[in-house]
Amino acid sequence: MRNILVIGAGRSAVTLIKYLLDNSEENKWLVTVADFSEKLAKEAVANHKNGKGIFFDVKNKRQREVEINNTDIVISMLPASMHITVAKDCVRFKKNLVTASYVSNEIALLDESAKKADVLLLNEIGLDPGIDHMSAMQVIDQIKEKGGELTSFKSFCGGLVHPDYDTNPWNYKFTWNPRNVVLAGQGTAQYIKKGAYKYIPYFKLFERIETMTVLDAGEFEGYANRDSLSYRGVYGLDHIPTLFRGTLRRKGYSEAWNILVQLGMTDDSYKLEKSESISNRDLVNMFLPYDDKLSAEEKLCKRFNLRTEGVIFKKLHWLGLFSTEKIGMKNASPAQLLQAILEIKWNLGAEDKDMIVMQHQFEYVLNRKVQKLNSSLLVFGDDPRYTAMAKTVGLPVAIATKLILNGQISLTGVRIPTSKDIYIPVLKELESYGINFVEELV
């Protein structure tokens, strides 16, 4: 029996763990799920005969070393900042590591030592990053093999609510970490368009959007991700004139969210005085000019030229922003209070399902003709536990783990899944789970 250590049993790991357990008998695997919540780890294993759930503290050096040394491969589903501790031990004990997170600068520095140890540290093999890399590279390689020259590549991805359960005016519910949603886009977005470098500061980000239709799922809008420029090298497109990566939301989301950004309610850089006593209404009022003759609603409408009967104001009102309810959170930032408000209104219900939407847009010259190709993906969740997000993050990780253990992936060093020996077999198996792209000439 070969041992697999899964560190982290959170919401994005449930499908991953199920895959490993479902395939454990055939592949002779023993799966240990390790989490700071022993209860969560045991629930994830669900008494499977080839599984074990344990308490695990990644900061406990002795425990970490024992568990990593006693396994054949490690899967880290920890927060991204914690991977480095695990990765260093994996190199020291010569164990392969798989994660769904971006390659950090610290992880990248392990490349040479990982190669010397004959170890693979495979990162960015989830959804975004992950499926986006693999599906994009498959098309890029095919275009290049035909003799085509890419002139534009745009890629968009979003985790949204299933259309049948889209029941609020924002057309959005949380399908992954709420904090990341609230803080999304902070910094300066950078990309290249027709050879010109473009930069979008955070306070302008949600005003500069692109709109598109994805298969039969309707219309969406995309705002720019923080860094598109670095992907030129990742995809072997160093001289491409246009490259843009963005996040998808339903049409109308960005205009309303921009109000919260402009107010300052997404700021996480400071704490509010006596935050536990601040009502939702007080929170909004704090960011509006002082005027004792106007209500909070009137001041907001005056500040942003809104109408109370308008779509944008109705979205804000629906969130409960003008309620006298109090979150009651001590020592909280504006972003933390906003997140708490949103978690009440944007939570997936007991029967709700989610949806993953991805679209790659390619433009290239082949035989002196300009061609345009869209490659699109729609994935629907089964229920609030086995979500589309959990499927698309967890399955690529699980499949890659199997391929590494079976010797079908034999690379070493710090890697992401942009080479054919990774993306071809992973994408092929993902198709059997309904995760497949539809290509359309446009």
C-alpha positions, 0 to 999 in steps of 0.5 A: 500500500502507498500512503497519501497525506492530504493536509487540509480538509476544507470546502475545496478538498471534499471532492479531492478526498472522495476521489482518492478514497473511491480509487484507493482499493484499485490503486492500493492507497492509504489516505490520511487526511490531516486537519487542525479540526480532527472532526473535519478530517474524520468527516471527510474520510467518513469511516472509509476502510482505506482512510484515516482522519487525524488532528494536524498542526502544521506548526508542530515541527515534530508531527509534521516531519513524522507524517511527511516522512511516513508518506509517499506523496503530500497534497497540501490544501493549506492556505498558500502562505503555509505551503513553503513549510511543507515544501521544504520538508518534502524536499528534505525527505524526498517526497513529491508535493502537489498543491493548487496554489500559485507558485510563491517566490519562496517555493520557486527558490526550491527548484534546484534543491527539488531537482537534486532530491529527485522530487516534484513540487507540482503547483497551480493544478487546481481551477484557476490556476490549473485547468486554465493553464492546461486548457489554454496550453492545449489550444496554444500548442495546437495553434503553433503546431499548425503554423499559426501565430497568436496575436491575442489571448484573453482568459476569464474565469468565475465561480458563480451561483447556478442559474436555477438558484440565482435568487438575488439581485446581485446574481452572486453567492459565495462559492469560495473564500468570502474574504478573497472576494471582498479583497479581490483586485486590490493593487494595480492590474496590469496587462498588454493590449496591441503592444501597449502596456496598460495599468488599472489602479484598484479604484478604477478596476470595476469601471473597466470591464469586458462583456461576453456571452459564454455558451448558453449560460448568458451574458457575463462581465470580466474585470482584470486580474492583478497580473496578466503580464507574467503569463507571457512567459508561462504560456510561451507567448513572450511577444504576443501583442495582447494578453489579458486575464480576468474574473467573471461576474454577471452583468451589472455586478461590477457597477454596484460593487464599485460603489462599495470600493469608492466608499472605502468599505473594502479597505482592510488596512485599518481597524474601526473604533468600537467596531462591535457597536457599529450598525450596518447603517452606521458603517455606510454613513461613516464613509459619507460626507457629514450632513445632518439634514440628509439620510444615509440613503439620500447622501449615498444617492447624492454622492454617486448620482443614484436613484432610489428606484434604480437597479444599483441602489436596490442592490445595495439596499437588498444587502441590508446596508441601511439596516440598524442591525449590528455585526458585533465584531470587535477590532474589525476593519471595514472589509471585515464588517462588509464581509460579515454582512455579505456572508448573511446575504450571499451564502449558498442555501441548503439546496443551492448549487454553484457554477464555474464559468471559464472562457479563453479567447484566442486570435491568431494568424494562420495561412495569412488569415485572422482566426478567432476561437473561443474555448469555453467551460461550464461546470455545475455543482451537485449540492452545497458540499460537492460544489463545482468549485470543489470539483474543479479545484480538487479533481485536477489535484487528485488526478495529478497525484495518481499520475505521479504515483503511477509514474506517468508524470516523472518531472522534477523541480518546481512545476506548473501544469503547462507541459503536455505530459501533465495536461494531456492525461489530466484533461482527458480524465477530467472529461469523464467527469463532465469537465470539458471545453467547447470550442467555437470559431467566432 
